[in-house]
């Protein structure tokens, strides 16, 4: 079911205009009415701020009066504006369809005062107003509006969110909440008295750009390519010749495939540490080039008045590139062994405990081999056999081997005395994850450095 949610505003100050969306127009005095006609939602929900209409008592006691007051406000304005009975009936039908939900606002203003019947009270050529002032946590408002969206989402598979009206706080909160659901965001940019026509702007791509950029940043911070948003497919549709003096920059941006970044994250997440070292080398020049090009592109956008060809372009999202550039934090320099040590620290930081403890087990062997002139991880290599035996002896002084076995074998390990009987598994010597986690985050690096220093002091 398609649903429309909008923030109720002061319709008494609105005037008719032609609202246009998807090539169709409708003349009315507020955007929600136009959207209801042009997009045909099956359900309409108005979020009525408690700052718009007040009565004498608390919101809880006056709820029905406030809702009736808002509906009456729309009908009063309709009767003032329209002589056409068909148009009045159309507004009446809209009012009968809307489900009004009163929401808290914050700040100061002038609310309309309604009587016990929910009617506005005339005062001269205007209507009676009452001072409004409220201090509330914006998170409280967030939770209230979220609860409404969450309830509606159970029956609405598509939510159209109209952000045309509402205070800055309510618009920000509603946009943030809507982004957590399957929402389409629209707004009619009416500035001052409206002209003959206003095109309703679809803001959905803006919200998507924000969410994708956050996902890219998160994927890099958590070293998990599964959150990365691959924007390369969109860039392939760019036509560099349309960007005049920026043609070469657009060509280079278009060719910058983020799969190199995705590949590094994937290798790191899956424990391919040596492959990751190579990937870091490949990425260093890639990121430097990308940053230079994106900085030039960003400068062009900051001087937008000189680059009109960008005005209707929605495939370029600067934040995608700048989020990608943050992978530089995962590009380590020095020799391969030193980079692997930094990867060990990274695994501990992001909570890849099985990868961390496995690398801590094998890396001292690599340093041992290096100190002896080199060698191959193979039982037929004399240096390797000696180094592995030495490392194993020193590792017995720590918990590395024991905890590694538990993590790598899914707890089906001698170290926890896993007993299988009649289809059930019992752990005779159960060691909890918190114990292993505390060890890895607090002691693993020290134990690793101890083993490494000892093996490098040994002689052939």
NUTIKE-608383 format. One line per field, with one value per residue (C-alpha): residue in one letter; x, y, z. Coordinates in nm, 3 decimals, decimal comma, padded with zeros to 5 digits. Example, Ala and Ser with C-alpha at 12.3 -4.5 7.8 and 13.67 -1.06 7.14 Angstrom:
<pts>
r = A	S
xx = 01,230	01,367
yy = -00,450	-00,106
zz = 00,780	00,714
</pts>
This chain:
<pts>
r = X	X	X	X	X	X	X	X	X	X	X	X	X	X	X	X	X	X	X	X	X	X	X	X	X	X	X	X	X	X	X	X	X	X	X	X	X	X	X	X	X	X	X	X	X	X	X	X	X	X	X	X	X	X	X	X	X	X	X	X	X	X	X	X	X	X	X	X	X	X	X	X	X	X	X	X	X	X	X	X	X	X	X	X	X	X	X	X	X	X	X	X	X	X	X	X	X	X	X	X	X	X	X	X	X	X	X	X	X	X	X	X	X	X	X	X	X	X	X	X	X	X	X	X	X	X	X	X	X	X	X	X	X	X	X	X	X	X	X	X	X	X	X	X	X	X	X	X	X	X	X	X	X	X	X	X	X	X	X	X	X	X	X	X	X	X	X	X	X	X	X	X	X	X	X	X	X	X	X	X	X	X	X	X	X	X	X	X	X	X	X	X	X	X	X	X	X	X	X	X	X	X	X	X	X	X	X	X	X	X	X	X	X	X	X	X	X	X	X	X	X	X	X	X	X	X	X	X	X	X	X	X	X	X	X	X	X	X	X	X	X	X	X	X	X	X	X	X	X	X	X	X	X	X	X	X	X	X	X	X	X	X	X	X	X	X	X	X	X	X	X	X	X	X	X	X	X	X	X	X	X	X	X	X	X	X	X	X	X	X	X	X	X	X	X	X	X	X	X	X	X	X	X	X	X	X	X	X	X	X	X	X	X	X	X	X	X	X	X	X	X	X	X	X	X	X	X	X	X	X	X	X	X	X	X	X	X	X	X	X	X	X	X	X	X	X	X	X	X	X	X	X	X	X	X	X	X	X	X	X	X	X	X	X	X	X	X	X	X	X	X	X	X	X	X	X	X	X	X	X	X	X	X	X	X	X	X	X	X	X	X	X	X	X	X	X	X	X	X	X	X	X	X	X	X	X	X	X	X	X	X	X	X	X	X	X	X	X	X	X	X	X	X	X	X	X	X	X	X	X	X	X	X	X	X	X	X	X	X	X	X	X	X	X	X	X	X	X	X	X	X	X	X	X	X	X	X	X	X	X
xx = 00,000	00,123	00,098	00,152	00,290	00,319	00,386	00,081	00,146	-00,039	-00,274	-00,437	-00,138	-00,129	-00,250	-00,332	-00,064	-00,011	00,185	00,362	00,513	00,586	00,448	00,107	-00,032	-00,297	-00,402	-00,460	-00,333	-00,109	00,124	-00,020	-00,356	-00,181	00,023	-00,289	-00,446	-00,139	00,019	-00,299	-00,188	-00,422	-00,355	-00,279	-00,128	-00,088	00,168	00,009	00,262	00,126	00,258	00,000	-00,328	-00,401	-00,703	-00,734	-00,616	-00,333	-00,271	-00,388	-00,726	-00,763	-00,650	-00,984	-01,037	-00,693	-00,749	-01,089	-00,938	-00,682	-00,945	-01,168	-00,874	-00,835	-01,208	-01,218	-00,933	-01,096	-01,420	-01,227	-01,039	-01,275	-01,616	-01,619	-01,833	-01,645	-01,318	-01,467	-01,594	-01,250	-01,098	-01,374	-01,294	-00,924	-01,002	-01,221	-00,940	-00,654	-00,548	-00,417	-00,145	-00,049	00,328	00,540	00,732	00,994	01,059	00,840	00,563	00,197	-00,054	-00,413	-00,663	-00,974	-01,291	-01,453	-01,592	-01,251	-01,341	-01,104	-01,217	-01,226	-01,052	-01,109	-00,984	-00,770	-00,809	-00,728	-00,371	-00,208	00,163	00,343	00,667	00,820	01,159	01,197	01,469	01,489	01,544	01,205	01,049	01,246	01,105	00,747	00,765	00,955	00,680	00,429	00,643	00,706	00,335	00,248	00,524	00,353	00,075	00,254	00,521	00,586	00,584	00,580	00,714	00,618	00,871	00,722	00,596	00,703	00,960	01,330	01,339	01,041	01,157	01,504	01,364	01,108	01,367	01,605	01,331	01,195	01,541	01,510	01,206	01,119	01,044	01,026	01,096	00,938	00,908	00,755	01,009	00,769	00,963	00,741	00,415	00,388	00,388	00,184	00,357	00,595	00,764	00,771	01,131	01,212	01,472	01,500	01,836	01,977	01,880	02,019	02,347	02,375	02,298	02,539	02,819	02,767	02,770	03,100	03,254	03,124	03,254	03,603	03,589	03,471	03,680	03,378	03,320	02,964	02,852	03,030	02,808	02,959	02,885	03,086	02,781	02,620	02,939	02,952	02,652	02,843	02,924	03,249	03,200	02,905	03,129	03,338	03,662	03,603	03,599	03,934	03,850	03,518	03,691	03,935	03,663	03,457	03,749	03,821	03,675	03,615	03,652	04,017	03,896	03,632	03,896	04,124	03,840	03,735	04,088	04,133	03,798	03,868	04,219	04,415	04,668	04,954	04,726	04,612	04,971	04,991	04,649	04,765	05,053	04,817	04,574	04,821	04,860	04,492	04,376	04,621	04,501	04,137	04,184	04,347	04,065	03,790	03,942	03,930	03,573	03,481	03,630	03,419	03,105	03,198	03,215	02,890	02,798	03,081	02,979	02,611	02,645	02,641	02,298	02,088	02,351	02,259	02,507	02,805	02,800	03,107	03,059	03,091	03,445	03,549	03,414	03,616	03,933	03,909	04,048	04,384	04,362	04,402	04,704	05,015	05,373	05,710	05,814	05,572	05,638	05,589	05,267	05,143	05,204	04,984	04,718	04,735	04,655	04,374	04,216	04,217	04,068	03,775	03,705	03,823	03,952	04,000	04,207	04,408	04,503	04,585	04,815	04,974	05,047	05,219	05,385	05,668	05,763	05,795	06,020	06,228	06,270	06,364	06,629	06,783	06,812	06,470	06,277	05,956	05,654	05,708	05,797	06,080	06,241	06,496	06,466	06,088	06,083	06,323	06,145	05,804	05,925	06,085	05,775	05,551	05,761	05,736	05,366	05,299	05,378	05,073	04,709	04,754	04,747	04,462	04,234	04,325	04,215	03,883	03,809	03,929	03,752	03,411	03,464	03,501	03,838	04,033	04,099	03,738	03,690	03,411	03,219	02,979	02,710	02,365	02,358	02,444	02,766	02,885	03,186	03,372	03,608	03,399	03,581	03,348	03,390	03,434	03,743	03,897	03,790	03,950	04,270	04,293	04,214	04,434	04,717	04,757	04,988	05,215	05,236	05,300	05,583	05,735	05,738	05,871	06,158	06,255	06,264	06,467	06,731	06,782	07,068	07,077
yy = 00,000	00,349	00,601	00,976	01,136	01,511	01,769	01,987	02,358	02,686	02,649	02,983	03,158	02,952	03,058	02,844	02,744	02,476	02,186	01,969	01,623	01,349	01,562	01,617	01,929	02,013	02,355	02,380	02,569	02,307	02,037	01,739	01,788	01,802	01,490	01,305	01,384	01,326	01,020	00,849	00,718	00,473	00,626	00,983	01,072	01,430	01,494	01,781	01,975	02,069	02,418	02,479	02,448	02,469	02,457	02,495	02,166	01,920	01,765	01,428	01,570	01,794	01,544	01,513	01,890	01,959	01,709	01,856	02,204	02,119	01,968	02,273	02,498	02,330	02,357	02,725	02,804	02,603	02,798	03,125	03,036	02,834	02,904	02,585	02,334	02,042	02,178	02,227	01,871	01,749	01,921	01,778	01,429	01,487	01,602	01,297	01,069	01,206	01,039	01,315	01,229	01,502	01,525	01,734	02,036	02,254	02,628	02,938	03,073	03,164	02,878	02,902	02,880	02,665	02,636	02,320	02,237	02,270	02,595	02,885	03,202	03,515	03,827	04,109	03,994	03,722	03,438	03,418	03,309	03,185	03,196	02,863	02,771	02,430	02,285	01,918	01,675	01,634	01,263	01,255	01,405	01,155	00,864	00,990	01,035	00,708	00,520	00,657	00,563	00,219	00,159	00,282	00,082	-00,242	-00,177	00,059	-00,084	00,262	00,584	00,925	01,186	01,546	01,785	02,104	02,240	02,216	02,378	02,318	02,073	01,869	01,856	01,739	01,476	01,350	01,324	01,132	00,890	00,844	00,741	00,433	00,313	00,257	00,624	00,863	01,223	01,520	01,893	02,187	02,473	02,764	03,072	03,363	03,418	03,136	03,201	03,024	02,690	02,500	02,173	01,934	01,824	01,460	01,446	01,068	01,060	01,305	01,076	00,776	00,962	01,030	00,670	00,529	00,761	00,661	00,295	00,341	00,511	00,238	-00,040	00,109	00,173	-00,183	-00,340	-00,507	-00,473	-00,599	-00,252	-00,076	00,088	00,034	00,356	00,263	00,144	00,487	00,665	00,465	00,662	00,991	01,162	01,356	01,568	01,738	01,887	02,117	02,221	01,953	01,677	01,521	01,525	01,352	01,093	01,012	01,006	00,776	00,535	00,515	00,174	00,136	-00,241	-00,200	-00,070	-00,341	-00,606	-00,481	-00,481	-00,830	-00,970	-00,814	-00,940	-01,295	-01,307	-01,281	-01,057	-01,106	-01,032	-00,724	-00,597	-00,608	-00,445	-00,156	-00,084	-00,081	00,147	00,413	00,576	00,513	00,706	00,991	01,033	01,008	01,273	01,516	01,475	01,495	01,809	01,972	01,853	01,986	02,324	02,335	02,268	02,540	02,776	02,637	02,966	02,905	02,546	02,541	02,197	02,040	02,180	01,883	01,614	01,361	01,080	01,257	01,243	01,405	01,239	00,894	00,978	01,145	00,850	00,617	00,820	00,732	00,390	00,567	00,498	00,128	00,174	00,095	00,155	-00,006	-00,359	-00,649	-00,786	-00,448	-00,396	-00,736	-00,625	-00,322	-00,549	-00,752	-00,433	-00,356	-00,699	-00,643	-00,295	-00,401	-00,722	-00,983	-01,197	-01,520	-01,337	-01,154	-01,461	-01,663	-01,389	-01,357	-01,732	-01,726	-01,386	-01,466	-01,752	-01,503	-01,274	-01,575	-01,679	-01,325	-01,307	-01,628	-01,510	-01,625	-01,945	-02,101	-02,208	-02,576	-02,883	-02,946	-02,611	-02,647	-02,287	-02,306	-02,627	-02,483	-02,148	-02,310	-02,534	-02,243	-02,030	-02,311	-02,359	-01,991	-01,977	-02,240	-01,971	-01,774	-01,846	-01,789	-02,154	-02,254	-01,964	-01,991	-02,354	-02,267	-01,986	-02,168	-02,497	-02,358	-02,477	-02,837	-02,847	-03,050	-02,722	-02,705	-03,081	-03,101	-03,425	-03,565	-03,808	-03,900	-03,607	-03,356	-03,167	-03,081	-02,861	-03,002	-02,705	-02,421	-02,095	-01,802	-01,557	-01,270	-01,441	-01,474	-01,122	-00,971	-01,161	-01,051	-00,685	-00,653	-00,909	-01,055	-00,787	-00,806	-01,186	-01,162	-00,910	-01,130	-01,439	-01,238	-01,090	-01,430	-01,611	-01,335	-01,378	-01,745	-01,867	-02,139
zz = 00,000	-00,085	00,200	00,225	00,541	00,573	00,843	00,894	00,851	00,881	00,584	00,672	00,517	00,196	-00,147	-00,452	-00,699	-00,960	-00,810	-01,068	-01,030	-01,283	-01,565	-01,402	-01,233	-00,978	-00,850	-00,476	-00,171	-00,009	-00,134	00,055	-00,118	-00,456	-00,382	-00,275	-00,612	-00,830	-00,662	-00,538	-00,196	-00,028	00,315	00,425	00,762	00,884	01,157	01,350	01,564	01,904	01,828	01,552	01,743	02,117	02,347	02,724	02,868	02,813	02,474	02,608	02,713	02,407	02,144	01,964	01,974	01,824	01,544	01,470	01,481	01,213	00,985	01,035	00,951	00,611	00,541	00,639	00,402	00,126	00,163	00,156	-00,163	-00,380	-00,525	-00,728	-00,536	-00,695	-00,561	-00,216	-00,223	-00,325	-00,022	00,199	00,072	00,146	00,501	00,561	00,447	00,656	00,978	01,204	01,457	01,705	01,757	01,997	01,874	02,038	02,042	02,056	01,837	01,807	01,795	01,678	01,963	01,910	02,117	02,253	01,908	01,746	01,570	01,518	01,696	01,476	01,607	01,362	01,021	01,177	01,423	01,791	01,866	02,183	02,273	02,240	02,411	02,473	02,561	02,476	02,384	02,005	02,070	02,242	01,928	01,718	01,917	01,890	01,512	01,471	01,653	01,402	01,101	01,246	01,295	00,947	00,779	00,882	00,632	00,390	00,161	00,015	00,215	00,045	00,287	00,209	00,366	00,222	00,554	00,916	01,142	01,085	01,376	01,259	00,897	01,005	01,240	00,987	00,712	00,938	01,042	00,693	00,575	00,798	00,605	00,240	00,180	-00,108	-00,008	-00,183	-00,118	-00,302	-00,294	-00,252	-00,135	-00,047	-00,238	-00,494	-00,865	-01,127	-01,083	-00,857	-00,944	-00,652	-00,597	-00,532	-00,253	-00,238	-00,417	-00,164	00,124	-00,065	-00,124	00,248	00,344	00,085	00,195	00,558	00,454	00,268	00,571	00,801	00,575	00,594	00,969	01,035	00,755	00,598	00,224	00,257	00,364	00,077	-00,186	-00,531	-00,720	-01,031	-01,226	-01,191	-01,299	-01,621	-01,746	-01,729	-02,060	-02,009	-02,322	-02,154	-01,886	-02,108	-01,932	-01,666	-01,926	-01,830	-01,459	-01,525	-01,743	-01,464	-01,197	-01,417	-01,453	-01,079	-00,999	-00,621	-00,654	-00,554	-00,220	-00,194	-00,268	00,010	00,262	00,155	00,184	00,528	00,655	00,539	00,684	00,357	00,526	00,278	-00,018	00,172	00,192	-00,187	-00,213	00,004	-00,233	-00,530	-00,351	-00,242	-00,584	-00,664	-00,357	-00,415	-00,773	-00,668	-00,401	-00,646	-00,896	-00,634	-00,483	-00,827	-00,870	-00,528	-00,614	-00,930	-00,724	-00,475	-00,774	-00,913	-01,080	-01,328	-01,406	-01,499	-01,663	-01,314	-01,225	-01,336	-01,279	-01,009	-01,083	-00,923	-00,541	-00,386	-00,049	-00,209	-00,317	00,007	00,205	-00,019	00,037	00,408	00,316	00,336	00,711	00,622	00,397	00,598	00,487	00,577	00,484	00,457	00,806	00,970	00,775	00,892	01,251	01,188	01,040	01,362	01,555	01,311	01,363	01,738	01,698	01,478	01,670	01,418	01,702	01,510	01,247	01,513	01,714	01,400	01,274	01,618	01,603	01,263	01,244	01,490	01,256	00,970	01,174	01,276	00,912	00,815	01,088	00,953	00,597	00,484	00,431	00,305	00,508	00,431	00,636	00,390	00,476	00,758	00,874	00,885	01,089	01,344	01,365	01,400	01,682	01,866	01,829	01,946	02,260	02,353	02,266	02,532	02,789	02,672	02,589	02,215	02,106	02,336	02,243	01,875	01,871	02,032	01,786	01,475	01,552	01,646	02,008	01,882	02,050	02,305	02,484	02,601	02,634	02,377	02,439	02,178	02,293	02,164	01,924	02,195	02,264	02,614	02,693	02,994	03,020	02,883	02,816	02,743	02,458	02,703	02,845	02,500	02,405	02,714	02,646	02,283	02,350	02,659	02,644	02,295	02,155	02,458	02,436	02,062	02,111	02,382	02,157	01,862	02,065	02,203	01,869	01,705	01,975	01,891	01,674	01,410
</pts>
